[in-house]
Amino acid sequence: MNTVNVALIGQGFMGRSHSNAWGQVAKFFKPPLKPIMHTVFGQPEENPRVFADNWGWKNASTDWESLVRSPDIGLVDVVTPTYMHAPVAMAAVKAGKHCACEKPVDATLQGAREMAEAAKAAGVKTFVWYNYRRVPAVGLAHRLVRDGALGQIRHVRATYLQDWAGESTPLMWRFTKELCGSGAHGDLNAHIVDMTRFVTGQEITEVVGAVAETFIKRRKLLRGVAAGQITAGLQSSDEEGDVTVDDTLLFLARFSGGAVASFEAARQATGNQNRNTFEINGTKGALKFDFERMNELEFYDATRPRAVQGWTTIMCTHGGDHPYVANWWPDAHIIGYEHGFTNQAFDVLKVIAGEEPTLPIPDFADAYQTQRVLEAAMISAEERHAVKIADVK
Ligand SMILES: NC(=O)c1ccc[n+]([C@@H]2O[C@H](COP(=O)([O-])OP(=O)(O)OC[C@H]3O[C@@H](n4cnc5c(N)ncnc54)[C@H](O)[C@@H]3O)[C@@H](O)[C@H]2O)c1
């Protein structure tokens, strides 16, 4: 079997989920290329050798610049804080490596654009880990829309709500604009912008209005390394620093097919730990998805006689009908968060080998389109006016 040597740059939360995916993918799927978990990068204080041994990486490195240029490496997987995406990914693609990068594709629009341009010039394959596309229920939603089950789409309503960023959460990199670009917006709206573009098959053409707020403007500084943790176990010092990103950003938008849309991202939406949802209403039917019930998709078929119309809850666990499921467990033996990443690893390997992915997969150029929408919403919130996506480049 042909192989590809993978280098993983970062070993935090996403470092763990990607390590799991690279370790699982050839066990559950039959990819055309087998990934070799060659080397993981971590900062010296993280002791990457311990991480490597735990997750099955052959080698550990504290020098990403040499690693991404190494002739031994074929695919670079970037899971650093967002401000490091462009420097690492650009070095990788310029060295002729295929590159898979976490989302949002970069902290700045300029970085995202330069990544797309560099990838095109290098002629390598690139991927962005908008992993929710690879949840079988979301894949089914994409296929139902593609096959016309919704008719003309009129409304798109998407929310991504979390509640971990209370007063006691210290000033990790996710609260500093230079390190992440934006707060809940780039972290969470990025996913629902990508997911609704994917499901509707349409582009967002205009942000009509937006509101952003930072409720907690100063936080205690972090003590020690906090990689791999969202909040649990973080140690804070007595000193404080400024929060320079949003806690929440809501915006209204228009899609290319004429639908109107609302998006809401929040980190202090008490009662919602990871409530990633969309509802899409068309002239013939409607769809609802909620990641907290990720094995299910709700479908309303408005072409049935009115007397029997109603929401149908579809268990998206049937191998013959739902994407990726045949490679996991028997019907209704449900899957979880980590499976989306393994499903994506399978498609990354297919594309590198020259095959079609199971479902469309975003590359740097596609993720740049999502970044333009995010940028438009930030401009709209700051300057309080509508912004056409065509004017954001
Ligand atoms: N796809 C998703 O659903 C999802 C979920 C969470 C995070 N993310 C994204 O993944 C990325 C990483 O997030 P995380 O939660 O894993 O972060 P994390 O803080 O848990 O881990 C970050 C890792 O990057 C390394 N790192 C830190 N500074 C670095 C630097 N200057 N140079 C090189 N490496 C550095 C750290 O050593 C650490 O191993 C972010 O872009 C984030 O937006 C995506």
The ligand as a Tripos MOL2 file, in Angstrom:
@<TRIPOS>MOLECULE
LIG
   44    48     1     0     0
SMALL
NO_CHARGES

@<TRIPOS>ATOM
      1 N1        -12.2380   22.0320   14.0450 N.am      1 LIG1
      2 C1        -12.6490   22.3340   15.2600 C.2       1 LIG1
      3 O1        -13.7790   22.0420   15.6280 O.2       1 LIG1
      4 C2        -11.7320   23.0380   16.2190 C.ar      1 LIG1
      5 C3        -11.9000   22.9190   17.5980 C.ar      1 LIG1
      6 C4        -10.9940   23.5590   18.4460 C.ar      1 LIG1
      7 C5         -9.9600   24.3230   17.9100 C.ar      1 LIG1
      8 N2         -9.8410   24.4540   16.5610 N.ar      1 LIG1
      9 C6         -8.7430   25.2440   15.9780 C.3       1 LIG1
     10 O2         -7.5360   24.5060   16.1090 O.3       1 LIG1
     11 C7         -6.4370   25.3710   16.3610 C.3       1 LIG1
     12 C8         -5.7440   24.9260   17.6400 C.3       1 LIG1
     13 O3         -6.6770   25.0150   18.7190 O.3       1 LIG1
     14 P1         -6.5070   24.1140   20.0330 P.3       1 LIG1
     15 O4         -7.7870   24.2510   20.7530 O.co2     1 LIG1
     16 O5         -5.9950   22.7860   19.6620 O.co2     1 LIG1
     17 O6         -5.3700   24.9490   20.7870 O.3       1 LIG1
     18 P2         -4.4790   24.4840   22.0340 P.3       1 LIG1
     19 O7         -4.1230   25.7180   22.7730 O.co2     1 LIG1
     20 O8         -5.1390   23.3780   22.7580 O.co2     1 LIG1
     21 O9         -3.1410   23.8710   21.3550 O.3       1 LIG1
     22 C9         -2.3150   24.6720   20.5360 C.3       1 LIG1
     23 C10        -1.0270   23.9420   20.1960 C.3       1 LIG1
     24 O10        -0.2150   24.8010   19.3730 O.3       1 LIG1
     25 C11         1.0820   24.9040   19.9080 C.3       1 LIG1
     26 N3          1.5780   26.2890   19.7900 N.ar      1 LIG1
     27 C12         1.2870   27.3320   20.5870 C.ar      1 LIG1
     28 N4          1.9390   28.4200   20.1700 N.ar      1 LIG1
     29 C13         2.6450   28.0460   19.1020 C.ar      1 LIG1
     30 C14         3.5320   28.7220   18.2400 C.ar      1 LIG1
     31 N5          3.8210   30.0040   18.3930 N.pl3     1 LIG1
     32 N6          4.0950   28.0330   17.2380 N.ar      1 LIG1
     33 C15         3.8200   26.7510   17.0380 C.ar      1 LIG1
     34 N7          2.9750   26.0530   17.8450 N.ar      1 LIG1
     35 C16         2.4100   26.7040   18.8490 C.ar      1 LIG1
     36 C17         0.9810   24.5780   21.3510 C.3       1 LIG1
     37 O11         2.2060   24.0330   21.6720 O.3       1 LIG1
     38 C18        -0.1860   23.5930   21.4040 C.3       1 LIG1
     39 O12         0.3020   22.2930   21.2760 O.3       1 LIG1
     40 C19        -7.0170   26.7780   16.4000 C.3       1 LIG1
     41 O13        -6.8560   27.3990   15.1490 O.3       1 LIG1
     42 C20        -8.4960   26.5690   16.6700 C.3       1 LIG1
     43 O14        -9.3270   27.5890   16.1360 O.3       1 LIG1
     44 C21       -10.6900   23.8220   15.7210 C.ar      1 LIG1
@<TRIPOS>BOND
     1     1     2 1
     2     2     3 2
     3     2     4 1
     4     4     5 ar
     5     4    44 ar
     6     5     6 ar
     7     6     7 ar
     8     7     8 ar
     9     8     9 1
    10     8    44 ar
    11     9    10 1
    12     9    42 1
    13    10    11 1
    14    11    12 1
    15    11    40 1
    16    12    13 1
    17    13    14 1
    18    14    15 2
    19    14    16 1
    20    14    17 1
    21    17    18 1
    22    18    19 2
    23    18    20 1
    24    18    21 1
    25    21    22 1
    26    22    23 1
    27    23    24 1
    28    23    38 1
    29    24    25 1
    30    25    26 1
    31    25    36 1
    32    26    27 ar
    33    26    35 ar
    34    27    28 ar
    35    28    29 ar
    36    29    30 ar
    37    29    35 ar
    38    30    31 1
    39    30    32 ar
    40    32    33 ar
    41    33    34 ar
    42    34    35 ar
    43    36    37 1
    44    36    38 1
    45    38    39 1
    46    40    41 1
    47    40    42 1
    48    42    43 1
@<TRIPOS>SUBSTRUCTURE
     1 LIG1         1 GROUP 0 **** ****
